[in-house]
Amino acid sequence: QYIQAECSGIDPDRKILSCASTLHAGQKPFEVGYDALVVAVGARNNTFNVPGVLEHAYFLKELSHARRIRNKIIENFEMASVPDTSDAERRRLLSFVIVGGGPTGVEFAAELNDFFWEDLCKAFPRVPVNEVKITLLEAGKGILTAFDKRLSNQTMKWFRKGGIDLRMQSLVREVRPGEVVLQDGSVLPAGLVVWSTGIAPRYHIDHPSPSSDIVILPCLFV
């Protein structure tokens, strides 16, 4: 049986869930009984509590995120094509910063580079291609560190050959509107910031409140 609803409370003594429909606003809450309960609510993007990430960066975890990113890229190119756009603003619009050198960040950087050369440069001939810049920031010493080192080295070689700016051991201190501030104080102009630094538990699992009744033991029992 499938019910599209959200759970607002758990009563482990009565083995009852307090729920409310997500399809109709203002519906009366209802209860669902259970014999065994599995809490599998997925994960959230890990911001590492860096200021400005939630407000100014784009995530790449769900389909809706990909659509927002695609629209933002096209919007930037359209704005960069306007004749009255200043040189500095055009360069900022065409600067794309990706944070995270894992599989998602690396694949997105490669696909973004292909998107520029295969599609956008033809659709926006007024945009100077030499001003398009992709920067990949990684806090560690290399990218794709969970994979074979040969794959990591080959990917970095291919990225540098393709003009992607790789910056290892680059920690982000803050994300601001239109720019990224690194720990060393340097500032990177950015028309788009994609944050891809892994996942973390949902807030109500990671930091349960006294009233949430959701506490996960080391053995994964609730």
C-alpha positions in Angstrom: 0.0 0.0 0.0 1.3 3.4 -1.0 0.3 6.7 0.7 1.7 10.0 -0.4 1.9 11.9 2.9 4.4 13.3 5.3 5.1 11.9 8.8 5.0 14.5 11.6 5.4 12.2 14.5 6.2 8.7 15.7 4.7 6.9 18.7 6.9 3.9 19.3 4.8 2.6 22.3 1.6 2.5 20.3 3.4 1.8 17.0 1.6 4.6 15.3 2.7 7.3 12.8 1.0 10.7 12.7 0.7 11.7 9.0 -0.8 14.4 6.7 -1.4 14.3 3.0 0.9 16.2 0.7 -1.6 16.3 -2.1 -4.3 18.4 -0.4 -3.6 21.4 1.8 -5.5 21.6 5.1 -6.5 18.0 5.2 -7.2 16.4 8.5 -4.2 14.5 9.9 -4.5 10.7 10.1 -2.7 7.8 11.8 -1.0 4.8 10.3 -0.1 1.8 12.3 2.9 -0.4 11.8 4.6 -3.6 13.0 8.1 -2.7 11.9 9.3 0.8 11.0 12.0 1.6 8.5 13.2 5.2 8.4 14.6 5.8 4.8 14.1 9.5 4.1 17.2 9.9 1.9 19.8 12.5 2.2 20.4 16.2 1.7 23.2 18.1 0.1 26.2 18.7 2.5 27.0 22.4 2.7 29.6 22.0 5.5 27.9 25.0 7.0 29.6 27.3 4.5 27.8 30.7 4.5 25.8 31.6 1.4 25.7 28.1 -0.1 22.0 27.6 0.4 21.2 31.1 -0.8 23.4 31.5 -3.8 24.6 28.1 -5.0 22.9 25.5 -7.2 22.7 21.8 -6.2 22.8 18.9 -8.6 20.9 16.1 -6.9 17.4 16.0 -8.4 15.9 16.5 -11.8 14.5 19.9 -10.8 18.0 21.0 -10.0 19.3 20.1 -13.4 16.5 22.1 -15.0 17.3 25.1 -12.9 20.9 24.9 -13.8 20.2 24.6 -17.5 17.9 27.6 -17.5 20.5 29.6 -15.6 23.3 28.8 -18.0 21.1 29.8 -21.0 20.0 33.0 -19.2 23.7 33.9 -18.6 24.5 33.5 -22.2 21.5 35.6 -23.2 22.6 38.4 -20.9 26.2 38.1 -22.1 24.9 38.6 -25.7 23.3 42.0 -24.9 25.5 44.8 -26.4 25.3 47.1 -23.4 26.6 44.4 -21.0 30.0 45.6 -19.6 33.1 43.6 -20.2 33.5 42.8 -16.5 29.9 41.7 -16.1 30.1 39.6 -19.3 33.2 37.8 -18.0 31.4 37.2 -14.7 28.3 35.8 -16.4 30.5 33.4 -18.4 32.4 32.2 -15.3 31.1 28.9 -14.0 32.4 27.6 -10.6 31.9 23.9 -9.6 32.7 23.0 -6.0 33.5 19.4 -5.4 35.8 17.0 -7.3 33.8 13.8 -6.8 32.0 11.9 -9.6 29.1 14.3 -9.8 31.2 17.5 -10.0 33.6 16.0 -12.4 31.0 14.7 -14.8 29.1 18.0 -14.7 32.2 19.9 -15.5 32.9 17.7 -18.5 29.2 17.9 -19.7 29.2 21.6 -19.2 32.3 22.0 -21.3 30.8 19.9 -24.1 27.6 21.9 -23.9 29.5 25.1 -24.5 31.5 23.9 -27.5 28.8 21.7 -29.2 25.7 23.8 -28.6 25.9 27.2 -26.9 28.7 28.6 -29.1 26.5 28.0 -32.1 23.3 29.3 -30.5 25.0 32.5 -29.2 27.5 33.6 -31.8 27.8 37.1 -30.2 29.3 35.6 -27.1 33.1 35.5 -27.2 34.0 31.8 -26.6 37.4 32.7 -25.2 35.8 34.4 -22.2 33.9 31.2 -21.1 35.6 29.8 -18.0 34.9 26.7 -16.0 36.6 26.4 -12.6 36.5 23.2 -10.6 37.4 23.6 -6.9 38.4 20.6 -4.8 39.4 20.7 -1.1 41.6 17.6 -1.4 44.8 17.0 -3.4 43.0 15.4 -6.4 39.7 14.6 -8.0 37.9 11.2 -8.2 40.0 10.1 -5.2 37.7 7.1 -4.6 38.6 5.7 -8.0 41.8 4.3 -9.5 44.6 6.9 -9.5 45.2 6.4 -13.2 41.6 7.5 -13.9 42.1 10.6 -11.7 45.3 11.6 -13.4 43.8 11.0 -16.9 40.8 13.1 -16.1 42.9 16.0 -14.7 45.0 15.8 -17.9 41.9 15.9 -20.1 40.4 18.8 -18.1 43.5 20.9 -18.4 43.8 20.1 -22.1 40.1 21.2 -22.5 40.7 24.5 -20.7 39.0 23.7 -17.4 40.7 25.4 -14.5 41.4 22.8 -11.8 42.2 24.1 -8.3 43.2 21.5 -5.8 43.2 22.1 -2.0 40.9 25.1 -2.5 38.5 25.5 0.4 35.5 27.8 0.0 35.0 30.2 2.8 31.8 31.9 1.6 29.5 32.1 -1.4 28.2 35.5 -2.2 25.9 36.8 -5.0 28.1 36.6 -8.1 31.3 35.5 -6.4 33.0 32.7 -4.4 35.4 33.6 -1.6 38.2 31.1 -0.9 39.9 30.5 2.4 43.1 32.3 1.3 41.0 35.4 0.7 40.9 35.3 -3.1 37.6 36.0 -4.8 36.3 34.2 -7.9 33.6 36.0 -10.0 30.9 33.5 -10.8 27.8 33.6 -13.0 26.8 30.2 -11.6 28.0 28.2 -8.7 27.2 24.5 -8.6 27.8 22.9 -5.2 28.6 19.2 -5.4 30.4 18.1 -2.2 28.5 15.0 -1.2 25.5 14.3 0.9 24.6 14.3 4.6 21.7 12.9 6.7 18.4 14.8 6.8 18.3 17.4 9.6 15.7 15.6 11.7 17.9 12.5 11.6 21.2 14.2 12.0 20.1 16.6 14.8 16.9 15.1 16.3 15.0 17.5 18.6 13.8 16.3 22.0 10.2 16.1 20.7 11.0 14.3 17.4 11.4 10.8 18.9 13.7 9.9 16.0 17.1 8.9 17.4 19.2 6.5 15.4 21.4 4.0 17.3 24.8 2.8 16.0 23.1 -0.4 14.9 20.7 1.7 12.8 17.7 0.9 15.1 15.2 3.8 15.6 
